[in-house]
Amino acid sequence: MDNSEIVEKIVKEDFVKKTIEFIARSAYEQTNILQDLEQDIYVQLLTMDNDKLNNLWKKKQWQFFITRVIINNIRSNTSPYYIKYRKFSNLSEEITYITDIENGNDTEEDN
């Protein structure tokens, strides 16, 4: 099987999403960027060596492998997920002023 066929089966099982949600609950993680992590995991699977992914699939080791990749992405400060999403998110602040204006609080002192 090629990588896209294997990833399609993994997507249908919803394993990646459920695993991310479980791991993120046990580790401090910003839930607003977890969908990005899920998509990054799929990209990593699609671009990895086909023989390696097939081997993991045939030996039924793919769940362990994906779980390890998710944990590594969440905990590592050098992972593609950290560099693309968490690093930026950690440095940015949520903009609440617009919401305050919509609610009738038009003063900057409220922030």
Rosetta blueprint (number, residue, H / E / L):
1 M L
2 D L
3 N H
4 S H
5 E H
6 I H
7 V H
8 E H
9 K H
10 I H
11 V H
12 K H
13 E H
14 D L
15 F H
16 V H
17 K H
18 K H
19 T H
20 I H
21 E H
22 F H
23 I H
24 A H
25 R H
26 S H
27 A L
28 Y L
29 E L
30 Q L
31 T H
32 N H
33 I H
34 L H
35 Q H
36 D H
37 L H
38 E H
39 Q H
40 D H
41 I H
42 Y H
43 V H
44 Q H
45 L H
46 L H
47 T H
48 M L
49 D L
50 N H
51 D H
52 K H
53 L H
54 N H
55 N H
56 L H
57 W H
58 K H
59 K L
60 K L
61 Q L
62 W H
63 Q H
64 F H
65 F H
66 I H
67 T H
68 R H
69 V H
70 I H
71 I H
72 N H
73 N H
74 I H
75 R H
76 S L
77 N L
78 T L
79 S L
80 P H
81 Y H
82 Y H
83 I H
84 K H
85 Y H
86 R H
87 K H
88 F H
89 S H
90 N H
91 L H
92 S L
93 E L
94 E L
95 I L
96 T L
97 Y H
98 I H
99 T H
100 D H
101 I H
102 E H
103 N L
104 G L
105 N L
106 D L
107 T L
108 E H
109 E H
110 D H
111 N L
